[in-house]
């Protein structure tokens, strides 16, 4: 079977709207052939080029036409192999610790800071230290990101109480296990809450 057919077959097995990069086909053949095949599929309308180096099978909505992937999915695909974490501002909003809505999608990454433009939208990947990326991909990691963002003067025992209510027990325990990675102010507030809660 030709490389082009193998690529097409693999794409047909992907979910519509799921972003991918040419790297997922590298074991099938030369990069030049892969790029040519993807370019032909774009021209044929079988796939969409979301942005440079990122593609997807079309996902249609009768209301808005082509539906773009979620920003987090795009960030993960674009920064393949890197650790990606929801930015603290968005994490705090998701956990209902703030009502402020971030004006653009921003994510922490273990890689270099970079920007990804999707039409009129820009996704920003911001380099962060490993301590801020701990527990990435979990509810506990979302909580940790929110605490870093809120900062020393905003993180109180009442904030920890709200997080405790939001997280499943196993996730709150995972957050508790990350105490050694936390700055002193964060760890002390969490431990004070725990001590009072046990009492």
Secondary structure, DSSP 8 states (H G I E B T S, - for coil): --HHHHHHHHHHTS-TT-EE-GGGGGGGS-HHHHHHHHHHHHHTTSEEEEETTEEEE--EETTTEE----HHHHHHHHTTTS-EEE-HHHHHHHTTS-----SS-EEEESS--EEEEETTEEEEEEE--GGGGTTTTSHHHHHHHHHHHH-TTT--HHHHHHHHHHS-HHHHHHHHHTGGGS-HHHHHHHHHHHHHHH-
